[in-house]
Amino acid sequence: MDTNPLLDPLVRALSQTQALLSLAQAGDWDSFETLVQQRQQGLLSINDAEYLQSLAKADLESQAASLIQEMQGINQHLTNLAELNRDNKASDLRQSVTANKALDAYGR
């Protein structure tokens, strides 16, 4: 399916969002952070008033909205994965602190 070149920034952002999901599912949070920053830079151009006007003039609002809606769905899944990762890391940290206290107590 050929898409209008005006949609390229949105298609690229969606592709990056899908890649972010793969990285999150793999637990590769370092690469995730790098790609998030790249995606954010690209999203800034999408928020430009001239860009939005050009989409409207080309009658591409519904296609753009569809791409954005798909990204929002993936972003919600990313949020859930990030929260789960955060909770797991917090649990690991609590266990480590408890283990260190036990070792300190035993070493006395």
C-alpha positions in Angstrom: 0.0 0.0 0.0 1.5 3.3 -1.1 1.0 6.2 1.3 1.1 9.8 0.7 4.6 11.2 1.5 3.0 13.7 3.8 2.2 10.8 6.1 5.8 9.7 6.3 6.5 11.3 9.7 3.5 9.5 11.2 4.4 6.2 9.5 7.9 6.6 10.8 6.7 7.4 14.3 4.4 4.4 14.2 7.2 2.1 13.1 9.4 3.5 15.9 6.5 2.9 18.4 6.2 -0.7 17.2 10.0 -1.1 17.7 9.7 0.4 21.2 7.1 -2.3 22.0 9.5 -5.0 20.9 12.3 -3.5 22.9 10.1 -3.2 26.0 8.9 -6.8 25.6 12.5 -7.9 25.4 13.5 -5.9 28.4 16.1 -3.8 26.5 15.4 -0.6 28.3 18.7 1.0 27.3 17.9 0.7 23.6 14.3 1.7 24.4 15.5 5.0 26.0 17.6 5.8 22.9 14.7 5.1 20.5 12.2 7.1 22.6 14.5 10.2 22.3 14.7 9.7 18.5 10.9 9.3 18.2 10.3 12.4 20.3 12.4 14.5 18.0 10.4 13.2 15.0 7.1 13.8 16.8 8.0 17.5 17.3 7.7 18.0 13.5 4.3 16.4 13.5 3.0 19.0 15.9 3.9 21.8 13.6 0.9 23.9 12.5 2.0 24.0 8.9 2.3 20.2 8.8 -1.2 19.8 10.2 -2.6 22.3 7.7 -0.9 20.4 4.8 -2.5 17.2 6.0 -5.9 18.9 6.0 -5.4 20.4 2.5 -4.5 16.9 1.2 -7.5 15.4 2.9 -5.4 13.1 5.0 -6.8 13.8 8.4 -8.6 10.4 8.7 -5.5 8.5 7.7 -3.4 10.6 10.1 -5.9 10.0 12.9 -5.8 6.3 12.2 -2.0 6.2 12.5 -2.1 8.3 15.7 -4.8 6.1 17.2 -2.7 3.0 16.5 0.3 4.7 18.2 -1.8 5.6 21.2 -2.9 2.0 21.6 0.7 0.8 21.5 1.7 3.6 23.9 -0.8 2.4 26.4 0.7 -1.1 26.2 4.2 0.5 26.6 3.0 2.3 29.7 1.8 -1.0 31.2 5.1 -2.7 30.4 7.1 0.2 31.9 5.0 0.2 35.1 5.4 -3.6 35.4 9.2 -3.2 34.9 9.3 -0.5 37.5 7.4 -2.5 40.0 9.7 -5.5 39.4 12.8 -3.4 39.8 11.4 -1.9 43.0 10.7 -5.4 44.3 14.2 -6.5 43.4 15.7 -3.5 45.2 13.7 -4.2 48.4 14.8 -7.8 48.3 18.4 -6.7 47.8 18.2 -4.3 50.7 16.7 -7.0 52.9 19.5 -9.4 51.9 22.2 -6.8 52.6 20.7 -6.1 56.1 20.7 -9.8 56.8 24.3 -10.1 55.7 25.3 -7.1 57.8 23.5 -8.6 60.8 25.1 -12.0 60.3 28.6 -10.4 59.9 28.4 -8.7 63.3 
